């Protein structure tokens, strides 16, 4: 319903690191699907923040060796999705729909979370998630190499997030916890308006590697 999937909101809302409840992800498995510019930054930052992180890659991926050398456990996309509580999809846009439908969606269970780095596929209906999961968008305000470097330097970058679908009642808080662990120690997160009729998440993501 409209309440679950967001209502028309005209103002963004600021949250701070103290608002994030990290316990929501403490015992969860996070699957990062893809290990490119954003994928490697998400996986390594979350791992070093103490999260249980696995990586999902297609067979024969050239990134497998890099991920394993970094100390990450690599699975097929399907196996990673099956093992995870939260699935962050960071694949190239041109393959997201196909891989989601074939390997991710069949392995989702009630209460799972799927997350994206921009709103294209959700906004335009390329990916239609089941109603029993949370759907969020979380991304730092910057490309992957910057996200990684500033994390290692203890600086971080600002982070935006939004909720498309809140099946559990915890989607916002899960998004905030993910953002906090990804870009710690940045003190603030900006929650953008959400909802089916809003184009903001898509337009922002197209501007300069920002996701809501």
BELNOR-V467668 format. One record per residue. N is the residue number from 1. RES is the residue in three letters. SS is DSSP state (a for helix, b for strand, c for the rest). PHI is phi in radians with two decimals (999 if undefined). D_LAST is the distance of its C-alpha to the last C-alpha in Angstrom with 1 decimal. Layout:
((N & RES & SS & PHI & D_LAST) (N & RES & SS & PHI & D_LAST))
//
This chain:
((1 & UNK & c & 999 & 20.8) (2 & UNK & c & -1.11 & 18.8) (3 & UNK & c & -1.19 & 18.6) (4 & UNK & c & -1.22 & 17.3) (5 & UNK & c & -1.75 & 14.6) (6 & UNK & c & 1.76 & 13.4) (7 & UNK & c & -2.06 & 15.3) (8 & UNK & c & -1.21 & 15.2) (9 & UNK & c & -2.19 & 13.8) (10 & UNK & c & -1.67 & 14.3) (11 & UNK & c & -2.03 & 13.2) (12 & UNK & c & -1.30 & 10.3) (13 & UNK & b & -2.22 & 11.7) (14 & UNK & b & -1.62 & 12.4) (15 & UNK & b & -2.14 & 13.3) (16 & UNK & b & -2.15 & 15.6) (17 & UNK & a & -1.04 & 16.7) (18 & UNK & a & -1.24 & 19.5) (19 & UNK & a & -1.39 & 17.4) (20 & UNK & c & -1.41 & 16.4) (21 & UNK & c & -1.71 & 19.0) (22 & UNK & c & -1.22 & 19.5) (23 & UNK & a & -1.09 & 22.3) (24 & UNK & a & -1.15 & 19.9) (25 & UNK & a & -2.01 & 19.5) (26 & UNK & a & -1.05 & 22.9) (27 & UNK & c & -1.94 & 24.9) (28 & UNK & c & -1.77 & 22.3) (29 & UNK & b & -1.77 & 22.2) (30 & UNK & b & -1.91 & 19.0) (31 & UNK & b & -1.80 & 19.3) (32 & UNK & b & -1.71 & 17.6) (33 & UNK & b & -1.66 & 18.4) (34 & UNK & c & 1.90 & 19.2) (35 & UNK & c & -2.43 & 20.3) (36 & UNK & c & -1.62 & 19.5) (37 & UNK & a & -1.00 & 17.8) (38 & UNK & a & -1.34 & 14.6) (39 & UNK & a & -1.03 & 16.6) (40 & UNK & a & -1.19 & 19.3) (41 & UNK & a & -1.17 & 17.2) (42 & UNK & a & -1.07 & 15.3) (43 & UNK & a & -1.09 & 18.7) (44 & UNK & a & -1.25 & 20.8) (45 & UNK & a & -1.10 & 18.7) (46 & UNK & a & -1.14 & 18.4) (47 & UNK & a & -1.04 & 22.0) (48 & UNK & a & -1.31 & 23.2) (49 & UNK & c & -1.49 & 21.4) (50 & UNK & c & 1.70 & 23.7) (51 & UNK & c & -1.40 & 21.7) (52 & UNK & b & -1.51 & 23.5) (53 & UNK & b & -1.99 & 21.8) (54 & UNK & b & -2.20 & 23.2) (55 & UNK & b & -2.09 & 22.4) (56 & UNK & b & -1.92 & 22.8) (57 & UNK & c & -2.37 & 24.4) (58 & UNK & c & -1.34 & 26.7) (59 & UNK & c & -0.99 & 30.4) (60 & UNK & c & 1.50 & 31.6) (61 & UNK & c & -1.06 & 28.3) (62 & UNK & c & -1.23 & 29.2) (63 & UNK & c & -1.46 & 26.4) (64 & UNK & a & -1.02 & 28.2) (65 & UNK & a & -1.08 & 30.7) (66 & UNK & a & -1.11 & 28.1) (67 & UNK & a & -1.14 & 26.2) (68 & UNK & a & -1.18 & 29.5) (69 & UNK & a & -1.11 & 30.8) (70 & UNK & c & -1.46 & 27.9) (71 & UNK & c & 1.54 & 29.0) (72 & UNK & c & -1.68 & 26.5) (73 & UNK & b & -1.54 & 27.8) (74 & UNK & b & -1.94 & 27.1) (75 & UNK & b & -2.16 & 27.5) (76 & UNK & c & -1.15 & 27.3) (77 & UNK & a & -1.04 & 24.0) (78 & UNK & a & -1.08 & 25.8) (79 & UNK & a & -1.17 & 27.3) (80 & UNK & a & -1.14 & 24.1) (81 & UNK & a & -1.10 & 22.3) (82 & UNK & a & -1.18 & 25.5) (83 & UNK & a & -1.46 & 25.6) (84 & UNK & c & -1.64 & 22.1) (85 & UNK & c & -1.63 & 20.5) (86 & UNK & b & -2.24 & 17.0) (87 & UNK & b & -2.04 & 16.3) (88 & UNK & b & -1.69 & 13.6) (89 & UNK & b & -1.67 & 14.1) (90 & UNK & c & -2.19 & 14.1) (91 & UNK & c & -1.50 & 16.9) (92 & UNK & c & -1.00 & 17.7) (93 & UNK & a & -0.94 & 16.4) (94 & UNK & a & -1.21 & 20.0) (95 & UNK & a & -2.01 & 20.9) (96 & UNK & a & -1.02 & 17.9) (97 & UNK & a & -1.05 & 19.3) (98 & UNK & a & -1.09 & 22.8) (99 & UNK & a & -1.22 & 22.2) (100 & UNK & a & -1.04 & 20.0) (101 & UNK & a & -1.17 & 22.8) (102 & UNK & a & -1.48 & 25.6) (103 & UNK & a & -2.16 & 24.7) (104 & UNK & a & -1.72 & 21.6) (105 & UNK & a & -0.98 & 21.9) (106 & UNK & a & -1.11 & 25.7) (107 & UNK & a & -1.87 & 25.1) (108 & UNK & c & -1.43 & 22.5) (109 & UNK & c & -2.22 & 24.1) (110 & UNK & c & -0.98 & 23.6) (111 & UNK & c & 1.59 & 21.1) (112 & UNK & c & -1.14 & 19.3) (113 & UNK & b & -2.18 & 15.5) (114 & UNK & b & -2.01 & 13.8) (115 & UNK & b & -2.29 & 10.5) (116 & UNK & b & -2.30 & 8.9) (117 & UNK & c & -1.76 & 7.5) (118 & UNK & c & -2.80 & 6.7) (119 & UNK & c & -1.73 & 7.7) (120 & UNK & a & -1.00 & 11.3) (121 & UNK & a & -1.20 & 13.4) (122 & UNK & a & -1.27 & 12.1) (123 & UNK & a & -1.05 & 12.2) (124 & UNK & c & -1.66 & 15.5) (125 & UNK & c & 1.26 & 17.0) (126 & UNK & c & -1.23 & 17.8) (127 & UNK & c & -2.11 & 16.8) (128 & UNK & c & -2.02 & 17.9) (129 & UNK & c & -1.30 & 17.5) (130 & UNK & c & -1.16 & 20.4) (131 & UNK & c & -1.32 & 20.3) (132 & UNK & c & -1.64 & 21.3) (133 & UNK & c & -2.18 & 18.2) (134 & UNK & b & -1.46 & 14.8) (135 & UNK & b & -2.24 & 11.8) (136 & UNK & b & -2.28 & 8.5) (137 & UNK & b & -2.29 & 5.4) (138 & UNK & b & -2.43 & 5.7) (139 & UNK & b & -2.81 & 6.5) (140 & UNK & b & -1.31 & 8.8) (141 & UNK & c & -1.54 & 9.4) (142 & UNK & c & 2.91 & 12.3) (143 & UNK & c & -1.24 & 14.2) (144 & UNK & a & -0.99 & 15.6) (145 & UNK & a & -1.12 & 19.0) (146 & UNK & a & -1.27 & 17.7) (147 & UNK & a & -1.03 & 15.5) (148 & UNK & a & -1.22 & 18.8) (149 & UNK & a & -1.12 & 21.2) (150 & UNK & a & -1.20 & 19.7) (151 & UNK & a & -1.10 & 19.5) (152 & UNK & a & -1.12 & 23.1) (153 & UNK & c & -1.48 & 24.0) (154 & UNK & c & 1.34 & 22.7) (155 & UNK & c & -1.90 & 20.4) (156 & UNK & c & 1.33 & 16.8) (157 & UNK & c & -2.32 & 14.0) (158 & UNK & c & -1.06 & 11.3) (159 & UNK & b & -2.41 & 8.1) (160 & UNK & b & -1.92 & 4.7) (161 & UNK & b & -2.63 & 4.0) (162 & UNK & b & -2.66 & 4.9) (163 & UNK & b & -2.00 & 8.4) (164 & UNK & b & -1.66 & 10.0) (165 & UNK & b & -2.47 & 13.4) (166 & UNK & c & -2.06 & 15.1) (167 & UNK & c & -1.43 & 18.5) (168 & UNK & c & -1.77 & 19.5) (169 & UNK & c & 1.46 & 18.6) (170 & UNK & c & -2.12 & 16.8) (171 & UNK & a & -1.04 & 13.4) (172 & UNK & a & -1.04 & 11.7) (173 & UNK & a & -1.20 & 14.2) (174 & UNK & a & -1.17 & 13.9) (175 & UNK & a & -1.10 & 10.2) (176 & UNK & a & -1.13 & 11.4) (177 & UNK & a & -1.11 & 14.4) (178 & UNK & a & -1.07 & 12.8) (179 & UNK & a & -1.05 & 10.7) (180 & UNK & a & -1.07 & 14.1) (181 & UNK & a & -1.22 & 16.1) (182 & UNK & a & -1.35 & 14.1) (183 & UNK & a & -2.10 & 14.3) (184 & UNK & c & -0.81 & 17.2) (185 & UNK & c & -1.86 & 18.8) (186 & UNK & c & -1.02 & 16.2) (187 & UNK & c & -1.42 & 16.8) (188 & UNK & b & -2.34 & 13.7) (189 & UNK & b & -2.22 & 10.1) (190 & UNK & b & -1.91 & 8.2) (191 & UNK & b & -1.60 & 7.0) (192 & UNK & c & -1.52 & 6.0) (193 & UNK & c & -1.01 & 8.6) (194 & UNK & c & -2.29 & 8.8) (195 & UNK & c & 2.32 & 11.9) (196 & UNK & c & -1.03 & 13.9) (197 & UNK & c & -1.52 & 14.9) (198 & UNK & c & -1.56 & 11.7) (199 & UNK & c & -1.80 & 11.0) (200 & UNK & a & -1.03 & 8.4) (201 & UNK & a & -1.09 & 5.4) (202 & UNK & a & -1.19 & 8.3) (203 & UNK & a & -1.14 & 9.8) (204 & UNK & a & -1.11 & 7.3) (205 & UNK & a & -1.15 & 7.1) (206 & UNK & a & -1.40 & 10.8) (207 & UNK & a & -1.29 & 11.6) (208 & UNK & a & -2.79 & 11.9) (209 & UNK & c & 1.03 & 10.2) (210 & UNK & c & -1.92 & 6.8) (211 & UNK & c & -2.17 & 3.8) (212 & UNK & c & -1.81 & 0.0))
//
